[in-house]
Structures are given as structure tokens and as C-alpha cells.
Amino acid sequence: MNKLYFSKWLTKYLSEHKMTQQELSAILHIRQSQISNWLNAKSYPGYISIITICEKLGVMPTDLFSIDRKGVPQLS
């Protein structure tokens, strides 16, 4: 996984669930600036954090690897 891919996936997730960065940061118990860094493809979480994110958001880790032909992440 790379920074841009995770950024696209997270952007799509937030949009489809009508969730703000602030709401996500509260769920994950992290700074909102960290969410911003992920959304702007400045960084991405480590593997252990990805598992935590998936657990808290109710998604499967494999969802992070489902993309369409245009490279856009697909959410189940």
C-alpha cells in the first residue's frame, strides 16, 4: 500500500459514511492532524494501526486492497 492509495481509500470512506476528520480522529483516539496527513498523502498508518482502523471502522483489511480499473478504492 502507498500513501496516495490509502488517501484515496480514506477519502472515499469518509465521503460515503458522511464522516468528518474530527469524527474519525475521535473514533481512533488520534490527532486530527494525523487524519489530515493521511488524506493529503503525506503519511499513512503502519500495519498494526491499519488493523485497528479496520476494527474501529468495521471494515475488513482486505477492503483496503480492492480497487477498480481506474485505481479508485472500492468499499464493500
N, CA, C and O atoms as a MOPAC input file, in Angstrom:
PM7 MOZYME 1SCF
protein

 N      0.85200 1    -1.16900 1     0.00000 1
 C      0.00000 1     0.00000 1     0.00000 1
 C      0.89400 1     1.22600 1     0.00000 1
 O      1.96200 1     1.22600 1     0.61300 1
 N      0.45400 1     2.27500 1    -0.69100 1
 C      1.22300 1     3.50700 1    -0.65800 1
 C      0.36200 1     4.65100 1    -0.10900 1
 O     -0.83600 1     4.48900 1     0.12200 1
 N      0.99400 1     5.79500 1     0.09100 1
 C      0.31800 1     6.94100 1     0.70300 1
 C     -0.87600 1     7.40700 1    -0.11900 1
 O     -1.94100 1     7.67800 1     0.43500 1
 N     -0.70800 1     7.50300 1    -1.44000 1
 C     -1.78700 1     8.00500 1    -2.28600 1
 C     -2.97600 1     7.05000 1    -2.28600 1
 O     -4.12600 1     7.48600 1    -2.21800 1
 N     -2.70400 1     5.76500 1    -2.36200 1
 C     -3.79200 1     4.78600 1    -2.34700 1
 C     -4.58300 1     4.87900 1    -1.04600 1
 O     -5.81300 1     4.91700 1    -1.06800 1
 N     -3.87600 1     4.91500 1     0.09700 1
 C     -4.57700 1     4.99500 1     1.37300 1
 C     -5.37400 1     6.29400 1     1.45500 1
 O     -6.48800 1     6.30500 1     1.97700 1
 N     -4.81500 1     7.37800 1     0.94600 1
 C     -5.50100 1     8.66000 1     0.92900 1
 C     -6.81700 1     8.55800 1     0.15700 1
 O     -7.85100 1     9.04000 1     0.62000 1
 N     -6.77700 1     7.92900 1    -1.02000 1
 C     -7.99200 1     7.76000 1    -1.82700 1
 C     -9.01600 1     6.89400 1    -1.09800 1
 O    -10.20700 1     7.20300 1    -1.08100 1
 N     -8.53600 1     5.80900 1    -0.49600 1
 C     -9.44800 1     4.91100 1     0.21700 1
 C    -10.11800 1     5.63800 1     1.37200 1
 O    -11.33300 1     5.54800 1     1.54500 1
 N     -9.33200 1     6.35600 1     2.16200 1
 C     -9.87200 1     7.04100 1     3.32400 1
 C    -10.82300 1     8.16700 1     2.91800 1
 O    -11.86300 1     8.36300 1     3.54600 1
 N    -10.46900 1     8.89400 1     1.88200 1
 C    -11.34600 1     9.95900 1     1.37800 1
 C    -12.69200 1     9.38000 1     0.96300 1
 O    -13.74300 1     9.93100 1     1.29200 1
 N    -12.65200 1     8.27200 1     0.24400 1
 C    -13.88200 1     7.61800 1    -0.20900 1
 C    -14.68600 1     7.11600 1     0.99000 1
 O    -15.90600 1     7.27700 1     1.03200 1
 N    -14.00900 1     6.51200 1     1.95800 1
 C    -14.70400 1     6.01900 1     3.15200 1
 C    -15.42000 1     7.16300 1     3.86600 1
 O    -16.60800 1     7.05900 1     4.17300 1
 N    -14.70900 1     8.24000 1     4.12700 1
 C    -15.29800 1     9.37200 1     4.85100 1
 C    -16.48500 1     9.94600 1     4.08500 1
 O    -17.51500 1    10.26900 1     4.67700 1
 N    -16.33900 1    10.07200 1     2.78000 1
 C    -17.41200 1    10.61700 1     1.96200 1
 C    -18.64600 1     9.71600 1     2.00100 1
 O    -19.76200 1    10.19500 1     2.20200 1
 N    -18.44600 1     8.42800 1     1.81000 1
 C    -19.57700 1     7.50400 1     1.77900 1
 C    -20.25800 1     7.37100 1     3.12800 1
 O    -21.44500 1     7.05000 1     3.19000 1
 N    -19.54000 1     7.60800 1     4.19500 1
 C    -20.11900 1     7.49500 1     5.53100 1
 C    -20.43600 1     8.85600 1     6.15100 1
 O    -20.80100 1     8.95100 1     7.32200 1
 N    -20.28800 1     9.90900 1     5.33900 1
 C    -20.58400 1    11.27600 1     5.79000 1
 C    -19.92900 1    11.55900 1     7.14600 1
 O    -20.56300 1    12.03300 1     8.08900 1
 N    -18.63900 1    11.24700 1     7.19700 1
 C    -17.87200 1    11.39300 1     8.42400 1
 C    -16.80300 1    12.47500 1     8.24100 1
 O    -16.19700 1    12.57800 1     7.17500 1
 N    -16.58300 1    13.25900 1     9.25800 1
 C    -15.55700 1    14.29400 1     9.20100 1
 C    -14.23300 1    13.76900 1     9.74400 1
 O    -14.18300 1    12.72900 1    10.39900 1
 N    -13.17100 1    14.50400 1     9.46000 1
 C    -11.86400 1    14.17300 1    10.02200 1
 C    -11.92600 1    14.17600 1    11.54600 1
 O    -11.34900 1    13.31400 1    12.20800 1
 N    -12.62500 1    15.14500 1    12.07700 1
 C    -12.72900 1    15.27200 1    13.53300 1
 C    -13.43600 1    14.05800 1    14.13300 1
 O    -13.01000 1    13.54400 1    15.16700 1
 N    -14.50100 1    13.60100 1    13.50000 1
 C    -15.21600 1    12.42700 1    13.99400 1
 C    -14.32500 1    11.18700 1    13.94100 1
 O    -14.30000 1    10.39400 1    14.88200 1
 N    -13.59600 1    11.02300 1    12.83900 1
 C    -12.71100 1     9.87000 1    12.70700 1
 C    -11.58800 1     9.91800 1    13.73700 1
 O    -11.24100 1     8.89600 1    14.32900 1
 N    -11.02900 1    11.08600 1    13.94700 1
 C     -9.94600 1    11.19500 1    14.93000 1
 C    -10.44600 1    10.83800 1    16.33400 1
 O     -9.70800 1    10.25400 1    17.12800 1
 N    -11.69200 1    11.18900 1    16.63600 1
 C    -12.27000 1    10.83700 1    17.93900 1
 C    -12.45600 1     9.32000 1    18.05700 1
 O    -12.18200 1     8.74300 1    19.10900 1
 N    -12.91400 1     8.67900 1    16.99400 1
 C    -13.10800 1     7.22400 1    16.99300 1
 C    -11.77700 1     6.50800 1    17.18300 1
 O    -11.68600 1     5.53500 1    17.93100 1
 N    -10.74300 1     7.00200 1    16.49700 1
 C     -9.43700 1     6.33800 1    16.52300 1
 C     -8.54700 1     6.79800 1    17.67200 1
 O     -7.48700 1     6.22000 1    17.91200 1
 N     -8.98200 1     7.84200 1    18.38300 1
 C     -8.20200 1     8.40300 1    19.50100 1
 C     -6.81700 1     8.87200 1    19.03700 1
 O     -5.79600 1     8.58000 1    19.66000 1
 N     -6.82200 1     9.60600 1    17.92400 1
 C     -5.58300 1    10.20500 1    17.40400 1
 C     -5.85300 1    11.65600 1    17.06000 1
 O     -7.00500 1    12.08800 1    17.01800 1
 N     -4.78300 1    12.41200 1    16.81300 1
 C     -4.91900 1    13.83300 1    16.46600 1
 C     -5.55700 1    13.98100 1    15.07700 1
 O     -5.32800 1    13.17500 1    14.17500 1
 N     -6.35200 1    15.02200 1    14.94200 1
 C     -6.97200 1    15.32000 1    13.65400 1
 C     -5.90900 1    15.60700 1    12.59800 1
 O     -6.11700 1    15.32300 1    11.41800 1
 N     -4.77600 1    16.16500 1    13.00900 1
 C     -3.70200 1    16.45400 1    12.05400 1
 C     -3.15800 1    15.17100 1    11.42500 1
 O     -2.69100 1    15.18800 1    10.28600 1
 N     -3.21600 1    14.06100 1    12.16200 1
 C     -2.78200 1    12.78300 1    11.59900 1
 C     -3.72800 1    12.34600 1    10.48100 1
 O     -3.28300 1    11.86200 1     9.44100 1
 N     -5.01900 1    12.51700 1    10.69500 1
 C     -6.01100 1    12.20300 1     9.65500 1
 C     -5.75100 1    13.08100 1     8.43900 1
 O     -5.78900 1    12.60600 1     7.30400 1
 N     -5.48800 1    14.35400 1     8.67500 1
 C     -5.19300 1    15.28200 1     7.59200 1
 C     -3.96900 1    14.83500 1     6.79900 1
 O     -3.96400 1    14.89800 1     5.56900 1
 N     -2.94200 1    14.38800 1     7.49800 1
 C     -1.74000 1    13.89700 1     6.80900 1
 C     -2.05900 1    12.69200 1     5.93700 1
 O     -1.53800 1    12.57300 1     4.82800 1
 N     -2.91000 1    11.79700 1     6.43000 1
 C     -3.30100 1    10.63800 1     5.63600 1
 C     -4.09200 1    11.07000 1     4.40500 1
 O     -3.84800 1    10.58100 1     3.30200 1
 N     -5.04100 1    11.98900 1     4.59600 1
 C     -5.88200 1    12.43800 1     3.48400 1
 C     -5.08300 1    13.19300 1     2.42800 1
 O     -5.42100 1    13.16200 1     1.24500 1
 N     -4.02900 1    13.86600 1     2.85900 1
 C     -3.18600 1    14.61700 1     1.92500 1
 C     -1.99800 1    13.80400 1     1.42600 1
 O     -1.08800 1    14.34400 1     0.79600 1
 N     -2.01000 1    12.50800 1     1.71000 1
 C     -0.95900 1    11.57500 1     1.25800 1
 C      0.43200 1    11.98600 1     1.73000 1
 O      1.42600 1    11.76300 1     1.03800 1
 N      0.48900 1    12.58900 1     2.91600 1
 C      1.78900 1    12.93200 1     3.49900 1
 C      2.34600 1    11.76000 1     4.29600 1
 O      3.55800 1    11.63800 1     4.47600 1
 N      1.45300 1    10.90400 1     4.77000 1
 C      1.85400 1     9.72000 1     5.51600 1
 C      0.71300 1     8.72300 1     5.46100 1
 O     -0.36700 1     9.02700 1     4.95500 1
 N      0.95300 1     7.54600 1     5.97900 1
 C     -0.10100 1     6.55400 1     6.12600 1
 C      0.22300 1     5.70500 1     7.34900 1
 O      1.37000 1     5.65200 1     7.79200 1
 N     -0.78800 1     5.04800 1     7.88700 1
 C     -0.56500 1     4.30200 1     9.11800 1
 C      0.23900 1     3.02900 1     8.88800 1
 O      0.27600 1     2.49200 1     7.78100 1
 N      0.87600 1     2.56100 1     9.94500 1
 C      1.56800 1     1.28700 1     9.89400 1
 C      0.56200 1     0.14400 1     9.89700 1
 O     -0.63800 1     0.36100 1    10.07100 1
 N      1.05500 1    -1.06300 1     9.70300 1
 C      0.17900 1    -2.21700 1     9.58800 1
 C     -0.65900 1    -2.46900 1    10.84000 1
 O     -1.83600 1    -2.81100 1    10.73200 1
 N     -0.08000 1    -2.30800 1    12.00600 1
 C     -0.85100 1    -2.52400 1    13.24000 1
 C     -1.94900 1    -1.47500 1    13.34800 1
 O     -3.06700 1    -1.78400 1    13.76100 1
 N     -1.63500 1    -0.24000 1    12.98000 1
 C     -2.64600 1     0.81400 1    13.01100 1
 C     -3.74400 1     0.55100 1    11.99300 1
 O     -4.90900 1     0.85400 1    12.24900 1
 N     -3.39100 1    -0.00500 1    10.85400 1
 C     -4.40300 1    -0.32300 1     9.83600 1
 C     -5.40200 1    -1.33400 1    10.38900 1
 O     -6.60600 1    -1.20700 1    10.16400 1
 N     -4.90900 1    -2.33600 1    11.11100 1
 C     -5.80100 1    -3.33300 1    11.71500 1
 C     -6.73900 1    -2.64600 1    12.70900 1
 O     -7.93700 1    -2.92800 1    12.73000 1
 N     -6.20000 1    -1.75400 1    13.52400 1
 C     -7.01700 1    -1.01100 1    14.49300 1
 C     -8.05800 1    -0.17000 1    13.76900 1
 O     -9.22600 1    -0.15400 1    14.15800 1
 N     -7.63800 1     0.53100 1    12.71600 1
 C     -8.56800 1     1.36400 1    11.93600 1
 C     -9.69600 1     0.50100 1    11.39400 1
 O    -10.86700 1     0.86600 1    11.50500 1
 N     -9.35200 1    -0.63700 1    10.81000 1
 C    -10.37000 1    -1.52400 1    10.24000 1
 C    -11.33300 1    -2.02300 1    11.31300 1
 O    -12.54300 1    -2.06600 1    11.09200 1
 N    -10.80600 1    -2.39400 1    12.46200 1
 C    -11.66500 1    -2.86100 1    13.55600 1
 C    -12.62100 1    -1.77100 1    14.00400 1
 O    -13.81400 1    -2.01800 1    14.17500 1
 N    -12.10100 1    -0.56500 1    14.19500 1
 C    -12.92900 1     0.54200 1    14.69100 1
 C    -13.93900 1     1.01700 1    13.65400 1
 O    -15.01800 1     1.48900 1    14.01200 1
 N    -13.59500 1     0.89600 1    12.36300 1
 C    -14.49800 1     1.36100 1    11.31100 1
 C    -15.39400 1     0.24500 1    10.77900 1
 O    -16.28000 1     0.48500 1     9.95900 1
 N    -15.15500 1    -0.97400 1    11.25300 1
 C    -15.99900 1    -2.08500 1    10.82600 1
 C    -15.76300 1    -2.51700 1     9.39100 1
 O    -16.69400 1    -2.94500 1     8.70900 1
 N    -14.52900 1    -2.40900 1     8.92900 1
 C    -14.18600 1    -2.86100 1     7.57400 1
 C    -13.13900 1    -3.96100 1     7.67200 1
 O    -12.44400 1    -4.09000 1     8.68000 1
 N    -13.04100 1    -4.74100 1     6.61900 1
 C    -12.03900 1    -5.80400 1     6.56800 1
 C    -10.73800 1    -5.23100 1     6.00600 1
 O    -10.77700 1    -4.38300 1     5.11400 1
 N     -9.60600 1    -5.67100 1     6.50400 1
 C     -8.33400 1    -5.20200 1     5.94900 1
 C     -8.23800 1    -5.44000 1     4.43400 1
 O     -7.59800 1    -4.66900 1     3.71800 1
 N     -8.87000 1    -6.50100 1     3.96100 1
 C     -8.84100 1    -6.76300 1     2.51600 1
 C     -9.55700 1    -5.67900 1     1.72100 1
 O     -9.28800 1    -5.50600 1     0.53200 1
 N    -10.47700 1    -4.93800 1     2.37000 1
 C    -11.15400 1    -3.83200 1     1.68500 1
 C    -10.15600 1    -2.77000 1     1.23100 1
 O    -10.40100 1    -2.05200 1     0.26100 1
 N     -9.04900 1    -2.67500 1     1.92700 1
 C     -8.03600 1    -1.67900 1     1.56600 1
 C     -7.34200 1    -2.01600 1     0.25600 1
 O     -6.67600 1    -1.16800 1    -0.33600 1
 N     -7.49800 1    -3.25000 1    -0.19200 1
 C     -6.78400 1    -3.67500 1    -1.39100 1
 C     -7.69900 1    -3.90700 1    -2.57700 1
 O     -7.27300 1    -4.45200 1    -3.59500 1
 N     -8.96400 1    -3.49500 1    -2.45300 1
 C     -9.92100 1    -3.62700 1    -3.55000 1
 C     -9.98400 1    -2.31200 1    -4.31300 1
 O    -10.43400 1    -1.29800 1    -3.78100 1
 N     -9.52800 1    -2.33500 1    -5.56900 1
 C     -9.55800 1    -1.11900 1    -6.38700 1
 C    -10.18800 1    -1.43500 1    -7.73900 1
 O    -10.20700 1    -2.58600 1    -8.17500 1
 N    -10.70500 1    -0.39300 1    -8.39700 1
 C    -11.25200 1    -0.59700 1    -9.73100 1
 C    -10.17000 1    -0.34500 1   -10.77000 1
 O     -9.02000 1    -0.08000 1   -10.41700 1
 N    -10.51500 1    -0.42300 1   -12.00700 1
 C     -9.51100 1    -0.27900 1   -13.08100 1
 C     -8.89400 1     1.11100 1   -13.15100 1
 O     -7.82300 1     1.28400 1   -13.73300 1
 N     -9.55500 1     2.09800 1   -12.56700 1
 C     -9.02600 1     3.46000 1   -12.57100 1
 C     -8.16800 1     3.72200 1   -11.34000 1
 O     -7.66700 1     4.83100 1   -11.15700 1
 N     -7.99500 1     2.71200 1   -10.49800 1
 C     -7.18500 1     2.88300 1    -9.29300 1
 C     -7.92300 1     3.49000 1    -8.12900 1
 O     -7.31100 1     3.92400 1    -7.15300 1
 N     -9.26100 1     3.52200 1    -8.22800 1
 C    -10.05600 1     4.10000 1    -7.16300 1
 C    -10.45700 1     2.99400 1    -6.19600 1
 O    -10.99700 1     1.97200 1    -6.61900 1
 N    -10.20400 1     3.18000 1    -4.91500 1
 C    -10.57300 1     2.15700 1    -3.93600 1
 C    -12.06900 1     1.87100 1    -3.95700 1
 O    -12.88200 1     2.78500 1    -4.09900 1
 N    -12.42200 1     0.61300 1    -3.81600 1
 C    -13.81500 1     0.18200 1    -3.75900 1
 C    -14.13900 1    -0.22400 1    -2.34400 1
 O    -13.42600 1    -1.02700 1    -1.74300 1
 N    -15.21000 1     0.32300 1    -1.81100 1
 C    -15.63900 1    -0.06100 1    -0.47100 1
 C    -16.76900 1    -1.05900 1    -0.59600 1
 O    -17.61400 1    -0.93800 1    -1.48300 1
 N    -16.79100 1    -2.04000 1     0.28100 1
 C    -17.86900 1    -3.02900 1     0.26800 1
 C    -19.09300 1    -2.44100 1     0.90500 1
 O    -20.12200 1    -3.10900 1     0.99800 1

